[in-house]
Amino acid sequence: MSANHTMDYYIHRSIEEIQMRLKSDYGEEFVNYLKNQPKSEVIFIASGSSFNAVQCAKDVLGRKLNKKITVFYPYTFALDGLASKDANYILISQSGRSTNTLKAMQVLEENQIPYLFITDNESIQSSKYRHVQYLEVGNEEVPFVTEGFSLTLFLLIQAAYRFSHSEISELSQIPILMKLSVEKAQTFFQANDLGLMSRVHFCGLGSMEGASREAALKCCETLQIAGSAYELEEFMHGGFLELTQNHYVFLLFSQDAKDRIGLLAEYLPDLCGHVHVIGEYLDIDDDLKALCVIPFFQELVYLMNVQKGNPIPLMDSKYVEFEKKLKSKTIGYYE
């Protein structure tokens, strides 16, 4: 695949899109579905970056919707079947073609359960049981989700605010802080020699755990760097024992975890030569921090990708060849 645009283009475009959508009714179908199908629990079914976006939004969704929030991988859900008939079900697949997501949809259809499908695939239409919320992202030429992640997360947050009649102006800082994160990443890249990074851990609490998952995924899929994500405290249950002086650890800052992060930042350098606290510059509620910090790691991965001679086409080729053998989507990535 030859792309006319880089990841950097989509990082900046996502900030511009969020700025515009703050003034719109973005997420309205989501809001209407929850209002017209009132349940005490919301069950999300998603994979990859979509799963990570829900993890980032889980706390704010629970707080604003005043409902229990549960997240399933599609394969697990399709195997186990309905977790509860007294729940709102929301499937997320940007492509709308993920094999396991469509199997989960089949389970809901067979049980005549109303559900919401959040997607960017306009061929998926509303039906007897299906409500549809379009992401309106458009095609990303770079094959690994950048803008799609940010807009999915923003949609979940803004819909939660609109459902609860919260003041949307509280979200106006988000594009400003996203842009600040991009600038912080550029400064960080210039100040640190990242050329030899080959193993990295990301640790965070709450929404920042979701951000850790997405940061680790981006390292794996765009840089051929092994990345692991941990809930902050879980890192202390074995993950830290892997550390050597060549490892990198990123601690994603939140006020809830301020004291613990401070102690980790103090003592981890005894085990690891590269320990960095990221996000302490974000002056916003912890529930909203993930969306603001993700551009830091997106931009950092982009800059490292350029530094490494752009391995994205190689990773794209790997994906295509493997997809021919074992499809993860109903229409092949290569078709």
DOBAVO-484815 format. One record per residue (C-alpha): residue number from 1; residue in three letters; z, y, x. Coordinates in steps of 0.1 Angstrom, whole numbers, plus 5000, padded with zeros to 4 digits. Layout:
R   k   r    z    y    x
R NUM ALA    Z    Y    X
...
This chain:
R   k   r    z    y    x
R   1 MET 5000 5000 5000
R   2 SER 4991 5034 5014
R   3 ALA 5013 5061 4999
R   4 ASN 5004 5098 4997
R   5 HIS 5040 5106 4993
R   6 THR 5071 5097 5014
R   7 MET 5106 5089 5003
R   8 ASP 5115 5124 5012
R   9 TYR 5091 5137 4986
R  10 TYR 5108 5116 4959
R  11 ILE 5143 5126 4970
R  12 HIS 5135 5163 4966
R  13 ARG 5115 5157 4934
R  14 SER 5145 5139 4918
R  15 ILE 5167 5169 4924
R  16 GLU 5141 5192 4908
R  17 GLU 5138 5168 4878
R  18 ILE 5175 5166 4873
R  19 GLN 5177 5204 4873
R  20 MET 5151 5206 4846
R  21 ARG 5165 5178 4825
R  22 LEU 5199 5194 4824
R  23 LYS 5183 5218 4799
R  24 SER 5168 5191 4777
R  25 ASP 5179 5163 4754
R  26 TYR 5173 5137 4781
R  27 GLY 5191 5105 4770
R  28 GLU 5189 5112 4733
R  29 GLU 5177 5077 4723
R  30 PHE 5207 5063 4742
R  31 VAL 5231 5086 4723
R  32 ASN 5215 5078 4689
R  33 TYR 5217 5041 4695
R  34 LEU 5254 5042 4703
R  35 LYS 5261 5064 4673
R  36 ASN 5241 5043 4649
R  37 GLN 5254 5010 4662
R  38 PRO 5292 5017 4668
R  39 LYS 5310 4990 4688
R  40 SER 5341 4989 4709
R  41 GLU 5323 4976 4740
R  42 VAL 5291 4984 4758
R  43 ILE 5275 4956 4779
R  44 PHE 5249 4966 4804
R  45 ILE 5224 4941 4818
R  46 ALA 5206 4952 4849
R  47 SER 5196 4942 4885
R  48 GLY 5189 4958 4918
R  49 SER 5191 4996 4919
R  50 SER 5195 4997 4881
R  51 PHE 5227 4976 4884
R  52 ASN 5240 4999 4911
R  53 ALA 5233 5029 4889
R  54 VAL 5255 5014 4862
R  55 GLN 5282 5007 4887
R  56 CYS 5281 5044 4898
R  57 ALA 5283 5055 4861
R  58 LYS 5308 5029 4849
R  59 ASP 5339 5052 4851
R  60 VAL 5323 5082 4835
R  61 LEU 5308 5060 4808
R  62 GLY 5341 5044 4800
R  63 ARG 5359 5078 4799
R  64 LYS 5333 5097 4778
R  65 LEU 5323 5069 4755
R  66 ASN 5359 5057 4751
R  67 LYS 5346 5021 4751
R  68 LYS 5350 4991 4774
R  69 ILE 5321 4989 4799
R  70 THR 5309 4956 4812
R  71 VAL 5280 4949 4836
R  72 PHE 5260 4917 4839
R  73 TYR 5232 4906 4861
R  74 PRO 5203 4894 4839
R  75 TYR 5203 4859 4853
R  76 THR 5240 4854 4848
R  77 PHE 5237 4867 4812
R  78 ALA 5207 4846 4804
R  79 LEU 5226 4815 4816
R  80 ASP 5259 4823 4799
R  81 GLY 5245 4837 4767
R  82 LEU 5262 4863 4745
R  83 ALA 5295 4876 4759
R  84 SER 5303 4892 4725
R  85 LYS 5285 4898 4693
R  86 ASP 5307 4929 4687
R  87 ALA 5291 4950 4715
R  88 ASN 5264 4974 4722
R  89 TYR 5238 4958 4746
R  90 ILE 5218 4979 4770
R  91 LEU 5191 4964 4792
R  92 ILE 5178 4985 4822
R  93 SER 5145 4977 4840
R  94 GLN 5124 5006 4853
R  95 SER 5093 4984 4855
R  96 GLY 5101 4966 4822
R  97 ARG 5087 4935 4838
R  98 SER 5117 4919 4855
R  99 THR 5116 4882 4846
R 100 ASN 5154 4877 4842
R 101 THR 5158 4909 4822
R 102 LEU 5131 4897 4798
R 103 LYS 5149 4864 4795
R 104 ALA 5181 4883 4786
R 105 MET 5161 4903 4760
R 106 GLN 5150 4869 4745
R 107 VAL 5186 4858 4742
R 108 LEU 5194 4890 4722
R 109 GLU 5163 4887 4701
R 110 GLU 5170 4851 4692
R 111 ASN 5205 4860 4681
R 112 GLN 5192 4890 4662
R 113 ILE 5214 4914 4681
R 114 PRO 5202 4951 4682
R 115 TYR 5199 4964 4718
R 116 LEU 5187 4994 4738
R 117 PHE 5161 4989 4765
R 118 ILE 5160 5017 4792
R 119 THR 5127 5016 4810
R 120 ASP 5098 5035 4824
R 121 ASN 5073 5011 4809
R 122 GLU 5057 5028 4779
R 123 SER 5041 4995 4768
R 124 ILE 5076 4984 4757
R 125 GLN 5080 4998 4722
R 126 SER 5107 4999 4696
R 127 SER 5109 4968 4673
R 128 LYS 5131 4953 4647
R 129 TYR 5161 4949 4671
R 130 ARG 5149 4969 4701
R 131 HIS 5155 5006 4706
R 132 VAL 5138 5022 4737
R 133 GLN 5149 5050 4760
R 134 TYR 5122 5060 4785
R 135 LEU 5132 5072 4819
R 136 GLU 5101 5093 4823
R 137 VAL 5100 5088 4861
R 138 GLY 5064 5079 4866
R 139 ASN 5050 5058 4894
R 140 GLU 5067 5060 4928
R 141 GLU 5042 5052 4955
R 142 VAL 5069 5042 4979
R 143 PRO 5078 5007 4966
R 144 PHE 5116 5010 4969
R 145 VAL 5133 5030 4941
R 146 THR 5144 5065 4951
R 147 GLU 5138 5089 4922
R 148 GLY 5141 5061 4897
R 149 PHE 5177 5054 4909
R 150 SER 5188 5091 4907
R 151 LEU 5172 5096 4872
R 152 THR 5186 5064 4858
R 153 LEU 5221 5074 4870
R 154 PHE 5217 5110 4857
R 155 LEU 5205 5097 4823
R 156 LEU 5236 5075 4819
R 157 ILE 5259 5104 4828
R 158 GLN 5242 5131 4807
R 159 ALA 5240 5107 4777
R 160 ALA 5277 5100 4780
R 161 TYR 5284 5137 4780
R 162 ARG 5262 5143 4750
R 163 PHE 5277 5114 4731
R 164 SER 5312 5128 4736
R 165 HIS 5302 5164 4730
R 166 SER 5314 5173 4765
R 167 GLU 5304 5206 4781
R 168 ILE 5271 5199 4798
R 169 SER 5275 5229 4821
R 170 GLU 5300 5207 4840
R 171 LEU 5269 5188 4853
R 172 SER 5252 5220 4866
R 173 GLN 5266 5215 4901
R 174 ILE 5249 5182 4905
R 175 PRO 5215 5193 4918
R 176 ILE 5232 5219 4941
R 177 LEU 5254 5192 4956
R 178 MET 5225 5167 4959
R 179 LYS 5206 5193 4979
R 180 LEU 5236 5198 5001
R 181 SER 5238 5161 5007
R 182 VAL 5202 5161 5020
R 183 GLU 5210 5189 5043
R 184 LYS 5242 5171 5055
R 185 ALA 5221 5140 5062
R 186 GLN 5196 5160 5083
R 187 THR 5224 5175 5104
R 188 PHE 5241 5141 5107
R 189 PHE 5209 5125 5119
R 190 GLN 5204 5151 5145
R 191 ALA 5240 5148 5158
R 192 ASN 5241 5110 5160
R 193 ASP 5220 5084 5178
R 194 LEU 5212 5059 5151
R 195 GLY 5183 5042 5168
R 196 LEU 5203 5011 5178
R 197 MET 5220 5007 5144
R 198 SER 5216 4970 5133
R 199 ARG 5247 4963 5112
R 200 VAL 5264 4986 5088
R 201 HIS 5292 4985 5062
R 202 PHE 5296 5010 5033
R 203 CYS 5330 5012 5015
R 204 GLY 5340 5032 4984
R 205 LEU 5362 5033 4954
R 206 GLY 5351 5037 4917
R 207 SER 5317 5053 4914
R 208 MET 5315 5054 4952
R 209 GLU 5315 5016 4953
R 210 GLY 5283 5017 4933
R 211 ALA 5269 5043 4958
R 212 SER 5279 5019 4986
R 213 ARG 5259 4991 4970
R 214 GLU 5228 5013 4967
R 215 ALA 5232 5026 5003
R 216 ALA 5234 4990 5016
R 217 LEU 5204 4980 4996
R 218 LYS 5183 5008 5010
R 219 CYS 5192 4998 5046
R 220 CYS 5181 4962 5039
R 221 GLU 5149 4969 5020
R 222 THR 5135 4999 5040
R 223 LEU 5149 4995 5076
R 224 GLN 5154 4957 5081
R 225 ILE 5191 4966 5088
R 226 ALA 5218 4943 5075
R 227 GLY 5240 4963 5052
R 228 SER 5271 4953 5033
R 229 ALA 5289 4971 5005
R 230 TYR 5326 4968 4997
R 231 GLU 5352 4981 4973
R 232 LEU 5374 5001 4997
R 233 GLU 5404 4978 4996
R 234 GLU 5383 4946 4996
R 235 PHE 5370 4956 5030
R 236 MET 5405 4949 5043
R 237 HIS 5403 4913 5030
R 238 GLY 5380 4900 5057
R 239 GLY 5351 4924 5061
R 240 PHE 5366 4945 5088
R 241 LEU 5371 4913 5110
R 242 GLU 5334 4913 5116
R 243 LEU 5335 4947 5133
R 244 THR 5325 4952 5169
R 245 GLN 5319 4984 5189
R 246 ASN 5282 4983 5178
R 247 HIS 5289 4983 5141
R 248 TYR 5287 5013 5118
R 249 VAL 5311 5019 5090
R 250 PHE 5306 5046 5063
R 251 LEU 5336 5055 5042
R 252 LEU 5325 5072 5010
R 253 PHE 5351 5099 5002
R 254 SER 5368 5103 4968
R 255 GLN 5400 5121 4959
R 256 ASP 5414 5089 4944
R 257 ALA 5410 5071 4978
R 258 LYS 5418 5101 5000
R 259 ASP 5449 5087 5016
R 260 ARG 5435 5052 5022
R 261 ILE 5403 5066 5036
R 262 GLY 5423 5088 5060
R 263 LEU 5442 5057 5073
R 264 LEU 5410 5037 5077
R 265 ALA 5393 5065 5095
R 266 GLU 5422 5067 5119
R 267 TYR 5425 5030 5127
R 268 LEU 5390 5015 5123
R 269 PRO 5378 5031 5156
R 270 ASP 5400 5006 5173
R 271 LEU 5376 4980 5161
R 272 CYS 5343 4998 5157
R 273 GLY 5326 5025 5177
R 274 HIS 5309 5043 5147
R 275 VAL 5332 5052 5118
R 276 HIS 5321 5081 5095
R 277 VAL 5336 5096 5064
R 278 ILE 5309 5109 5041
R 279 GLY 5312 5131 5009
R 280 GLU 5343 5150 5016
R 281 TYR 5322 5182 5012
R 282 LEU 5315 5173 4975
R 283 ASP 5337 5195 4953
R 284 ILE 5332 5177 4920
R 285 ASP 5349 5152 4898
R 286 ASP 5352 5117 4914
R 287 ASP 5332 5102 4884
R 288 LEU 5302 5123 4893
R 289 LYS 5303 5121 4931
R 290 ALA 5280 5091 4935
R 291 LEU 5250 5109 4922
R 292 CYS 5257 5137 4945
R 293 VAL 5262 5116 4976
R 294 ILE 5233 5092 4972
R 295 PRO 5207 5117 4985
R 296 PHE 5226 5117 5018
R 297 PHE 5219 5080 5023
R 298 GLN 5184 5082 5009
R 299 GLU 5175 5111 5033
R 300 LEU 5192 5093 5062
R 301 VAL 5172 5061 5056
R 302 TYR 5140 5081 5053
R 303 LEU 5147 5099 5087
R 304 MET 5156 5066 5103
R 305 ASN 5125 5050 5089
R 306 VAL 5104 5076 5106
R 307 GLN 5123 5071 5138
R 308 LYS 5117 5033 5137
R 309 GLY 5080 5037 5133
R 310 ASN 5080 5033 5095
R 311 PRO 5087 4997 5087
R 312 ILE 5083 5003 5050
R 313 PRO 5047 4989 5049
R 314 LEU 5060 4957 5066
R 315 MET 5088 4953 5041
R 316 ASP 5063 4960 5013
R 317 SER 5041 4932 5027
R 318 LYS 5070 4908 5029
R 319 TYR 5078 4915 4992
R 320 VAL 5042 4910 4981
R 321 GLU 5039 4877 5000
R 322 PHE 5072 4863 4987
R 323 GLU 5064 4875 4951
R 324 LYS 5033 4854 4951
R 325 LYS 5054 4823 4957
R 326 LEU 5084 4832 4935
R 327 LYS 5078 4860 4909
R 328 SER 5106 4883 4900
R 329 LYS 5083 4901 4876
R 330 THR 5061 4889 4848
R 331 ILE 5032 4909 4863
R 332 GLY 5030 4904 4901
R 333 TYR 5038 4933 4923
R 334 TYR 5005 4927 4941
R 335 GLU 4984 4926 4910
